[in-house]
Amino acid sequence: MARYSGIRRRLNLFALGLAATTMLTAPAWSQTEDWPTQPIRMIVPFPPGSSPDTLARMVADPLAQKLGQPIVVENRPGAGGNIGTRQAAQAKPDGYTILLTINGPIVTAPALYKNTLGYDPDTDLQVISMVGTSPNVLVVPADSPANNVQEFVEQARSKPGELNYGTVGPGSSSHLGMAMLEQEAGISLLQIPYTGFPQVITSIVAGDVHAGFMVPGVAMPQVQAGKVKVLGITSLEESDVLPGLPTVASQGYPGFESISWDALFVPAGTPYAIVEKLNKNVLDVLAMPEVQKQMATLYFTAAPTTPAEAQDMIRAEKQKLTALIEKLGITLD
């Protein structure tokens, strides 16, 4: 009898423990299933009116309608996007903080700011989906003798170290894109850093700068005005939003790619059920023709992905650009 009493006592204790565990975990499960029950903030680590800010607002409104809660865009600019990205990485992983950012703070910042970054994109953030991608464009003055990439390369080879190019700073996509071309073509150019693309394009129009990789939103109005010309775009394939423009890859440099992208993230540790729900609804938003049409005005193409697909893209790009940054010896600490 004592034997069975001991078994019964242990069973009763187990039942009490299971009930207590259920009471502790049930609210967490309920919170995940009911999410979202309050407004969501979307951190954009760039100023109002910037391309990431505009893209974020294009996505935030229809996403809010699908989720049934407002999404408030918060601009947290500074340090090339690193400040706002760090704030998002350190936020509570409850699904109520989302980050929309570009390549730099995720891909190149860890190699450029090894001692002062304050976050690790690989361990502190979980990607939801790519949002959009856009090629950069290689532009030269309207009166440049080069009409394609090969002619520009031949011009640079005939004047080693004499041709220059404008960038928005060391380690930027405008710098690394040209550094890739220098390596692949075996040419040497002089970098002239500026504070922004408007200053770069102004100098190219004036003929003070011989070339530059830049975002099409800044370049194309000057192309259409006949003040500069495009030698190539940096996607692997021709772009629907930049029809008729050849790729750099198709002009003797297969595999050449240097695209800009925006993606959505949440803090690492956010419940996967929330990640899945976000991904599903983001993909629905990116499939909307009106959203795709809006994105095309910024020369972006919608790029819906699973979290795993987005992570693979980020990992491959990070590996390539980290090696290039280390080879060039660039540090911004």
URZI-V678534 format. One record per residue. N is the residue number from 0. RES is the residue in one small letter. PHI is phi in radians with two decimals (none if undefined). PSI is psi in radians with two decimals (999 if undefined). OMEGA is omega in degrees with one decimal (* if undefined). Layout:
# URZI-V678534
n=[N N]
res=[RES RES]
phi=[PHI PHI]
psi=[PSI PSI]
omega=[OMEGA OMEGA]
This chain:
# URZI-V678534
n=[0 1 2 3 4 5 6 7 8 9 10 11 12 13 14 15 16 17 18 19 20 21 22 23 24 25 26 27 28 29 30 31 32 33 34 35 36 37 38 39 40 41 42 43 44 45 46 47 48 49 50 51 52 53 54 55 56 57 58 59 60 61 62 63 64 65 66 67 68 69 70 71 72 73 74 75 76 77 78 79 80 81 82 83 84 85 86 87 88 89 90 91 92 93 94 95 96 97 98 99 100 101 102 103 104 105 106 107 108 109 110 111 112 113 114 115 116 117 118 119 120 121 122 123 124 125 126 127 128 129 130 131 132 133 134 135 136 137 138 139 140 141 142 143 144 145 146 147 148 149 150 151 152 153 154 155 156 157 158 159 160 161 162 163 164 165 166 167 168 169 170 171 172 173 174 175 176 177 178 179 180 181 182 183 184 185 186 187 188 189 190 191 192 193 194 195 196 197 198 199 200 201 202 203 204 205 206 207 208 209 210 211 212 213 214 215 216 217 218 219 220 221 222 223 224 225 226 227 228 229 230 231 232 233 234 235 236 237 238 239 240 241 242 243 244 245 246 247 248 249 250 251 252 253 254 255 256 257 258 259 260 261 262 263 264 265 266 267 268 269 270 271 272 273 274 275 276 277 278 279 280 281 282 283 284 285 286 287 288 289 290 291 292 293 294 295 296 297 298 299 300 301 302 303 304 305 306 307 308 309 310 311 312 313 314 315 316 317 318 319 320 321 322 323 324 325 326 327 328 329 330 331 332]
res=[m a r y s g i r r r l n l f a l g l a a t t m l t a p a w s q t e d w p t q p i r m i v p f p p g s s p d t l a r m v a d p l a q k l g q p i v v e n r p g a g g n i g t r q a a q a k p d g y t i l l t i n g p i v t a p a l y k n t l g y d p d t d l q v i s m v g t s p n v l v v p a d s p a n n v q e f v e q a r s k p g e l n y g t v g p g s s s h l g m a m l e q e a g i s l l q i p y t g f p q v i t s i v a g d v h a g f m v p g v a m p q v q a g k v k v l g i t s l e e s d v l p g l p t v a s q g y p g f e s i s w d a l f v p a g t p y a i v e k l n k n v l d v l a m p e v q k q m a t l y f t a a p t t p a e a q d m i r a e k q k l t a l i e k l g i t l d]
phi=[none -1.07 -1.05 -1.22 -1.13 -1.14 -1.10 -1.08 -1.13 -1.16 -1.13 -1.14 -1.12 -1.08 -1.09 -1.12 -1.14 -1.12 -1.12 -1.15 -1.09 -1.08 -1.12 -1.32 -1.55 -0.99 -1.05 -1.11 -1.11 -1.08 -1.09 -1.18 -1.18 -1.46 -0.97 -1.65 -2.03 -2.66 -1.03 -1.95 -1.81 -2.01 -1.39 -2.08 -1.43 -2.48 -1.26 -1.00 1.56 -1.25 -1.04 -1.08 -1.12 -1.11 -1.12 -1.03 -1.25 -1.11 -1.57 -1.10 -1.11 -1.17 -1.18 -1.09 -1.11 -1.23 -1.48 1.40 -2.45 -1.11 -2.06 -1.75 -1.39 -2.02 -1.50 -2.25 -1.34 2.37 0.96 1.12 1.71 -1.24 -1.17 -1.13 -1.12 -1.11 -1.08 -1.17 -1.11 -1.65 -1.30 -1.12 -1.45 -2.02 1.55 -1.76 -2.24 -2.10 -2.06 -2.01 -2.50 -1.86 -0.95 -0.86 -1.12 -1.74 -1.66 -1.73 -1.00 -1.05 -1.44 -1.49 -2.16 -1.17 -1.88 -2.21 -1.17 1.50 -2.75 -2.13 -1.00 -1.21 -1.97 -1.78 -2.31 -2.09 -1.32 -1.66 -2.94 -1.12 -1.88 -2.70 -2.23 -2.59 -1.33 -1.45 -2.15 -1.64 -2.06 -2.39 -1.02 -1.04 -1.68 -1.09 -1.22 -1.50 -2.02 -2.70 -1.13 -1.10 -1.17 -1.14 -1.10 -1.11 -1.11 -1.18 -1.18 -1.35 -2.33 -1.02 1.37 -1.66 -1.40 -2.10 -2.56 -1.64 -2.40 -1.77 2.18 -1.02 1.49 -1.32 -1.10 -1.17 -1.39 -1.19 -1.09 -1.25 -1.08 -1.11 -1.15 -1.00 -1.16 -1.25 -1.64 1.21 -2.10 -2.28 -2.19 -1.77 -1.44 -2.12 -1.40 -2.18 -1.46 -2.95 -1.11 -1.01 -1.22 -1.12 -1.16 -1.08 -1.24 -1.21 -1.02 -1.30 1.50 -1.33 -2.12 -1.49 -2.94 -3.09 -1.53 -2.71 -1.24 -1.15 -1.04 -1.53 -1.35 -1.12 -1.03 -1.31 -1.13 -1.14 -1.47 1.36 -1.63 -2.48 -2.29 -1.66 -1.63 -3.12 -1.98 -1.78 -1.47 -1.22 -2.12 -1.05 -1.82 -1.15 -1.56 -2.31 -1.11 1.50 -1.66 -1.30 -1.48 -1.11 -1.04 -1.44 -1.94 1.80 -2.31 -1.01 1.56 -1.20 -2.62 -2.69 -1.73 -1.67 -2.47 -2.12 -2.50 -1.83 -2.34 -2.28 -1.04 -1.02 1.68 -1.07 -0.88 -1.15 -1.07 -1.26 -1.01 -1.12 -1.15 -1.08 -1.03 -1.03 -1.29 -1.11 -1.09 -1.12 -1.13 -1.20 -1.49 -1.24 -1.00 -1.20 -1.22 -1.08 -1.16 -1.11 -1.10 -1.12 -1.17 -1.73 1.16 -1.89 -1.92 -1.01 -2.35 -1.17 -2.52 -1.33 -0.99 -1.16 -1.12 -1.11 -1.12 -1.10 -1.09 -1.12 -1.09 -1.15 -1.16 -1.10 -1.07 -1.17 -1.35 -1.09 -1.09 -1.18 -1.08 -1.18 -1.15 -1.40 1.24 -1.48 -2.47 -2.07 -1.14]
psi=[-0.74 -0.64 -0.82 -0.53 -0.68 -0.71 -0.77 -0.68 -0.73 -0.66 -0.68 -0.71 -0.71 -0.76 -0.71 -0.71 -0.72 -0.71 -0.71 -0.73 -0.73 -0.71 -0.60 -0.66 -0.44 -0.79 -0.67 -0.78 -0.73 -0.73 -0.69 -0.75 -0.60 -0.24 2.40 2.54 0.11 2.92 2.63 2.45 2.44 1.88 2.26 1.99 0.62 2.81 2.83 2.45 -0.21 2.88 -0.81 -0.64 -0.80 -0.75 -0.71 -0.75 -0.51 -0.61 -0.60 -0.77 -0.91 -0.53 -0.68 -0.69 -0.67 -0.63 -0.30 0.28 2.57 2.58 2.05 2.05 2.18 2.07 2.14 1.22 2.88 2.53 0.75 0.44 -0.12 -0.57 -0.90 -0.63 -0.71 -0.72 -0.71 -0.71 -0.51 0.02 2.84 2.29 1.12 0.11 -0.04 0.11 2.13 2.57 2.29 2.06 3.08 -3.05 -0.85 -1.01 -0.31 -0.75 -0.90 -0.44 -0.72 -0.55 -0.50 -0.52 1.17 -0.48 -0.26 0.15 -0.80 0.07 2.79 1.91 -0.54 -0.57 -0.31 -0.18 2.59 2.12 2.47 -0.94 2.67 2.64 -0.93 2.72 2.64 2.35 2.67 2.91 2.46 1.99 2.66 2.87 2.70 -0.53 0.23 2.49 -0.27 2.28 -0.04 3.09 -0.73 -0.69 -0.62 -0.74 -0.76 -0.66 -0.74 -0.65 -0.56 -0.29 1.16 2.21 -0.01 -0.56 2.53 2.98 2.58 2.53 2.99 0.44 2.72 2.39 -0.11 2.91 -0.56 -0.54 -0.87 -0.57 -0.77 -0.61 -0.65 -0.76 -0.69 -0.79 -0.80 -0.58 -0.20 0.73 2.90 2.15 2.82 2.15 2.34 1.85 2.48 3.03 -0.30 2.91 -0.59 -0.65 -0.64 -0.86 -0.59 -0.72 -0.57 -0.75 -0.71 -0.24 0.09 -0.41 2.39 -0.37 2.98 2.45 2.30 2.97 2.47 -0.45 -0.55 -0.68 -0.72 -0.62 -0.63 -0.55 -0.82 -0.47 -0.05 0.29 -0.36 2.91 2.63 2.26 -0.46 2.80 2.79 0.21 2.81 -0.55 2.81 2.62 2.39 -0.48 -0.13 1.08 2.47 -0.09 2.25 2.70 2.72 -0.66 -0.58 -0.04 0.66 0.07 1.16 2.41 -0.11 2.13 2.33 1.40 2.74 2.47 2.75 2.48 2.80 2.42 2.82 2.83 2.50 2.50 -0.13 2.29 2.41 -0.46 -0.62 -0.72 -0.78 -0.74 -0.73 -0.82 -0.80 -0.79 -0.59 -0.76 -0.64 -0.71 -0.79 -0.28 -0.16 2.20 -0.63 -0.60 -0.76 -0.66 -0.72 -0.76 -0.62 -0.44 -0.35 0.11 0.55 2.53 2.31 2.42 1.15 2.37 2.84 2.84 -0.68 -0.72 -0.73 -0.73 -0.66 -0.72 -0.77 -0.77 -0.75 -0.75 -0.71 -0.73 -0.77 -0.82 -0.54 -0.73 -0.69 -0.75 -0.73 -0.65 -0.67 -0.24 0.57 2.30 2.44 0.19 999]
omega=[179.6 -179.9 -178.3 176.7 179.0 178.6 -179.3 -178.9 179.5 177.8 178.8 178.8 178.2 179.9 178.2 179.0 179.1 178.9 179.6 178.4 179.2 179.1 -179.2 -174.3 -176.9 178.5 -179.9 178.2 -179.5 180.0 179.6 -178.1 -177.6 -175.6 -1.5 178.2 -179.9 -179.8 -179.9 174.6 177.0 -180.0 173.2 -173.8 179.2 -172.0 174.6 179.5 176.6 180.0 177.8 179.1 -179.9 179.5 179.2 -178.1 174.7 -176.5 -171.9 -175.1 178.6 177.6 177.9 179.5 179.9 -177.8 178.5 177.8 177.5 171.4 -176.6 179.2 178.4 177.7 178.8 -174.6 174.7 176.1 177.1 -179.7 -175.4 -176.0 179.4 178.2 177.3 178.8 177.9 -179.0 -177.6 -178.3 178.4 -176.8 -176.0 179.3 -177.5 170.6 177.3 178.2 167.3 -178.3 -176.0 -177.5 -166.6 -177.3 -177.5 -169.9 -172.1 -176.4 -179.9 178.7 -177.6 -177.3 -174.3 -174.1 -171.3 -173.8 176.9 175.0 176.7 -177.4 -177.3 -175.1 -174.9 -177.2 175.1 -179.2 176.7 179.2 162.3 177.5 -180.0 177.1 178.9 174.8 166.6 179.0 175.9 -176.6 177.1 177.2 -177.6 -178.3 177.5 177.4 -178.9 177.6 175.1 -174.9 -178.0 178.5 176.4 178.9 178.9 177.4 -179.9 179.2 -179.6 179.8 -175.1 177.3 -177.2 179.6 178.5 176.5 -178.5 176.6 173.0 173.3 177.1 179.0 177.9 178.1 178.6 176.9 -175.0 176.9 179.3 177.0 176.4 179.6 177.2 -178.4 -175.3 -177.3 -178.8 179.3 180.0 -178.4 179.8 179.0 173.2 -177.5 176.4 -179.8 -179.8 -178.8 177.3 178.1 179.2 -175.8 177.3 -179.9 177.0 177.5 -178.6 -178.7 178.1 178.3 -172.1 -176.6 174.9 167.9 -178.6 179.5 -176.6 179.7 177.8 -172.7 -167.9 175.1 178.6 174.4 -178.5 177.9 178.8 -176.6 173.3 175.7 -179.0 176.5 -178.2 175.2 -166.4 171.9 179.9 -179.1 177.1 -172.7 176.7 -178.0 175.4 -172.1 175.1 -179.2 -177.9 176.0 172.0 -178.1 -177.1 -176.2 175.2 -178.0 -177.1 -179.0 -180.0 -178.9 177.7 -174.0 169.5 174.6 170.8 -179.9 178.1 -179.5 167.7 176.4 175.9 -178.2 174.4 -177.9 -174.4 176.4 177.3 177.2 179.8 -179.5 177.1 -178.2 -179.7 -176.5 175.6 178.6 176.3 179.6 -177.3 177.3 -178.2 179.4 -178.5 177.3 178.2 178.6 177.5 -179.0 -179.3 177.5 175.8 -177.0 175.8 173.8 178.2 -174.9 -179.2 179.3 165.9 175.1 -179.2 178.5 178.8 -179.9 177.4 178.5 -179.3 -177.5 -179.2 179.9 -179.6 179.5 -178.4 -174.4 175.3 178.2 -180.0 179.3 179.7 178.8 -180.0 178.7 -178.4 171.4 -178.5 177.0 *]
